[in-house]
């Protein structure tokens, strides 16, 4: 498998894991579990803001963020829609890149003012790993409420996405 194919698979996994988590968060009661839902939304909004910042970095344009989260907390429905749109953007973007473009290093400025330089491939890998780290924190919130969080693992995605893998020896 080429690194481009692996990256595309990981981005599909990320979009799948996002959908799974948002579906499970629907189970939280917005009244009795308000503080837990709010904490989960803050974490998911942070992921989303970072992803939007990197959309701008990848395009070499300015973004509108001065921090890695927003003051306002979006609703679950609004955030889910925004995340789905951003996931689609990343899938489409990565699909159109050549190996040379993936390797190209881009300079940018972090929201704290520090300079950064990463290849497009590194930026896309960061999006996958950053989201996974923070989805795990949301999973812990759900577990503390005695709700089973989604099994956010790459192997589960691969075998659901390609069930024929279970038949290979």
C-alpha positions in Angstrom: 0.0 0.0 0.0 1.4 3.4 -0.9 1.6 6.2 1.6 -1.1 8.1 -0.4 -3.4 5.1 -0.2 -2.7 4.7 3.5 -3.4 8.4 4.2 -6.7 8.2 2.2 -7.7 5.2 4.3 -6.8 6.9 7.5 -8.9 10.0 6.5 -11.8 7.7 5.7 -11.4 6.1 9.1 -11.4 9.5 10.7 -14.7 10.5 9.0 -16.2 7.2 10.0 -15.1 7.6 13.6 -16.5 11.1 13.7 -19.9 9.9 12.5 -19.9 7.0 15.0 -19.1 9.3 17.9 -21.7 11.9 16.9 -24.3 9.2 16.6 -23.5 7.9 20.1 -23.6 11.4 21.6 -27.3 11.6 20.6 -27.8 9.3 23.6 -26.8 12.0 26.1 -29.7 13.7 27.8 -29.2 17.5 27.3 -30.9 18.2 30.6 -29.6 15.7 33.1 -26.2 15.3 31.4 -25.8 18.9 30.4 -22.3 19.4 31.8 -21.0 16.2 30.3 -22.5 17.0 26.9 -21.0 20.5 27.1 -17.6 19.1 27.9 -17.8 16.7 25.0 -18.9 19.5 22.6 -16.0 21.7 23.8 -13.5 18.9 23.0 -15.1 18.2 19.6 -15.2 21.9 18.8 -11.5 22.1 19.5 -10.8 19.3 17.1 -13.0 21.0 14.5 -11.3 24.4 14.9 -7.8 22.8 14.6 -9.0 21.0 11.4 -10.3 24.3 10.0 -7.0 26.0 10.8 -5.1 23.3 8.9 -7.5 23.6 6.0 -6.3 27.2 5.7 -2.6 26.2 6.3 -2.9 23.6 3.5 -4.3 26.2 1.1 -1.8 28.9 2.1 -4.5 31.3 3.2 -5.3 33.1 6.4 -7.8 31.7 8.9 -10.1 33.6 11.2 -9.1 31.8 14.5 -7.1 33.4 17.3 -7.3 30.2 19.5 -7.8 26.5 19.1 -11.4 26.7 20.3 -14.2 29.3 20.0 -15.9 31.2 22.8 -19.3 30.0 21.8 -20.1 26.3 22.0 -22.1 25.0 19.0 -25.0 22.7 19.2 -24.5 19.0 18.7 -26.3 19.2 15.3 -24.5 22.3 14.1 -21.1 20.9 15.0 -21.9 17.5 13.5 -22.8 19.2 10.2 -19.6 21.3 10.2 -17.4 18.3 11.0 -19.0 16.2 8.2 -18.3 19.1 5.7 -14.7 19.4 6.9 -14.2 15.6 6.7 -15.5 15.7 3.1 -13.1 18.5 2.3 -10.1 16.5 3.6 -11.1 13.4 1.7 -11.5 15.4 -1.5 -8.3 17.4 -0.9 -6.1 14.4 -0.2 -7.5 12.5 -3.2 -6.3 15.2 -5.5 -2.7 15.4 -4.3 0.3 14.0 -6.1 3.2 12.4 -4.3 5.2 15.6 -4.9 2.5 17.7 -3.4 2.2 15.5 -0.3 5.9 15.9 0.3 5.9 19.7 -0.2 6.6 21.6 3.0 4.5 24.5 3.9 5.2 27.3 6.3 2.5 28.7 8.5 2.0 30.4 11.9 0.4 28.7 14.9 -2.4 30.6 16.7 0.1 31.3 19.5 2.4 33.1 17.0 5.0 30.4 16.7 6.3 29.5 13.3 5.5 26.1 11.8 6.6 24.1 8.8 5.2 20.7 7.9 4.7 18.7 4.7 1.2 18.3 3.5 1.4 14.6 4.4 2.5 15.5 7.9 -0.4 18.0 8.3 -2.9 15.4 7.1 -1.4 12.8 9.5 -1.7 15.3 12.3 -5.4 15.8 11.5 -6.0 12.0 11.9 -3.9 11.6 15.1 -5.1 14.8 16.8 -8.8 13.9 16.3 -8.2 10.3 17.6 -6.5 11.6 20.7 -9.4 13.9 21.6 -12.2 11.5 20.6 -10.8 9.3 23.2 -11.3 12.0 25.8 -15.0 12.2 24.7 -15.2 8.4 25.0 -14.0 8.7 28.6 -16.8 11.2 29.4 -19.3 8.7 27.9 -17.8 5.8 29.9 -18.1 7.8 33.1 -21.8 8.1 32.3 -21.8 4.3 31.9 -22.5 4.6 28.2 -20.3 2.5 26.0 -18.4 4.8 23.7 -17.9 3.7 20.1 -15.0 1.4 19.4 -12.9 4.0 17.6 -10.2 1.8 16.3 -8.7 1.5 12.8 -9.0 -2.3 12.6 -12.8 -2.1 13.2 -13.2 0.5 10.5 -11.2 -1.6 8.0 -13.2 -4.7 8.6 -16.5 -2.9 8.5 -15.4 -1.0 5.3 -14.0 -4.1 3.7 -15.8 -7.2 5.2 -14.0 -9.4 2.7 -10.8 -9.0 4.8 -12.3 -11.4 7.4 -12.3 -14.2 4.8 -8.7 -13.7 3.7 -6.1 -16.0 5.2 
